[in-house]
């Protein structure tokens, strides 16, 4: 077994697609639109394959009431491995320069990961790992 994909409800589908394409080199499939439901989505595929990320939009989905800067129960982040500590540092610095919120500076964790944590444009946590 393996995880096929994770899904995120988003407010701005095109902005989120562009963010993940720009910073994580994903490839988006052709936009899926269900006019009857007012639903649209993209599946984002990472360069090395593995689990995909589905970003979805539909009117009427309420914003989360969770504070994005605070931990809470349920899904809290997903991690993207980008290959090296230098790559983690470089991407974190690029995201910072582009005014994204860094909630965890690059560091070595107690369980051996080298990682940072950033919020995407809609406040979802992404661990960037070596």
N, C-alpha and C positions, 0 to 999 in steps of 0.2 A: 504494500500500500504506500501511497504518497499523497501529499496535498496537491490537488490539481490547481486550485486558485483560491484567493481571498477576495472579498468584495467590499467596496466602500460606497456608501451613498455620498454624493457630492452635490454642491450647489451650482458649481460652474464646471461643467464637463470639459469644455475645451481648454480652460485654464489649467485644470488638473492634468489633462493629457499632455499639454505642452510642458508642464513642470517635470513630469516623469520622463518624457522624451529627452528633455534638455539635460537633466542632472543624472539620470540613471540609464540612459541609452536604451530605453525600451522601444519596442516596435508595437504600434497600435494596429489592431485589425480594422476592417472597415466598420464604420459606426453602425450599430444596430439600432433601429427605431421601430417601436411598436406604437403606431399612431392611436390605436384604440385605447391603450392604457396611458398614453403620454409618457412612455418610458423610452430612454435611450441609454446606450452603454458602449464602452470599449473594453476589450480584453487587451491588456498590456503584457507583452512577452519580454522577459529579460534576456540579455545576450547569450547567457549560458543555458537557456531553457529552464527547466524546473518549474516550480509553481508560478502561475500568472497572477496578475492583479486585475480584477474587474472593477472599473469605475462606472457608477450607475447614477442616473438622474431621473427624477420624476417629481412633478409638482406635488405639493402636499406632504412631503416627507419632512417632519419637524427637525429643527436643529437639535443637537445633543445639548443636554443641560449640564454635562460634565465640564469642569474647568480644565482646559487642555494643559495647563501648567501643573496640575495636581494629579497624582496617581488615583486610580479608581478601579473597581472590580470589573471583570470582563476583559475583552481584548483591549490591550493598551498600546501595543506597537507591533510592527513587523520589522525584521532585520534584512538588510541587503548587504551581502558580502561583495566587496569591490576589489579584493585581491592583495592589498598591502597596507601597512601602516602609513606609508607616505601617501598613498591614494586617499586614505581616510582623512589625513591632515589636509590634503589639497582640496578635496571636495567640501569638507567642513568650512575651510577658509573661503572658498568660492561662494558657498551658500550664505555665509555671514556677510560677505561683501555685497551680495545681492539682496541683503536685508531680510533674510529668513531667520527665524528664531532658533538659536542653538540652545537646547535645554540640557545638554550633557556634553561637556568639552571632551575632546579626544583623551582617552585614558586606557590603561590596562585594568580590567576588572578582576575581581577575586576568582572568577572561574576561567580566567585565561584569555578572554577576548580583548582585542584592541578595538575600541569603538567610540563613536560619538552619537549624539541623539539630536535630531532636527525635527521641527514641525513643518509639514508641507503647507501649502497655501491655505488649507482649511483646518489646520490644527491637528492633523493626524501625526503621531510619533513614528519616526523612522530611525531605527538603529542602523548606523553605517559601520560595518565591520570589515576587518582586514581579511 
